[in-house]
Amino acid sequence: MAHANSAQFTEAPVFSFKPLMALRNYILLLASAFSEAKILEQKSRKNSGNW
């Protein structure tokens, strides 16, 4: 039984792309949020005028 459990770890890939994909998604999310905030800022400046 113990040998069967330890054999699972040897079959797993040494390097996984899941953390890289998660990091990429996080960066894309930040970039889209930042660009959306810039667009909203430009809209609010047009609406508010000089104050």
N, C-alpha and C positions, 0 to 999 in steps of 0.2 A: 504494500500500500504506500509506504513512504517513498519508495523508488518511483512509483507512478506519479506522485505529486512533484517530485523534483525533476522529472523528465519534461514537465510542461514548461519549465523555465528555459530549458535548453532549446526548445522549439521556437521561442519568441524571438523576433528580430532584435538585433543588437541596437540598431538605430531606428527610432520611430519618427515619422513625419508629423504626428498629431500635435506635438507642442509647437512646431513651426507653423502649422496651419492655424492653430489657435492664435498665435502671435500675429500672423498675417491678418486674420479676421479682425483682431483687436485694433491693429493699426489702421485698417480700412475703415472701421467704425469711427475711430477718432478723426480721421481725415474727413469723412463725410459729415460728421457733426460739426467740425470746425468750419467747413465750407458753408454749411447751412446757417451757422451762426453769423458768418460774414454777410451772407445774403440778407438775413433778417436785420442786421445792423445797418446795411445800406438802405433798406426799406424804411426803417424807423428814422433814419436821418432825413430822408426825403419827406416823410410825413411831418416831422416835428419842426423843421425849419431851423433857424438859428436861435438857440436859447442858452 
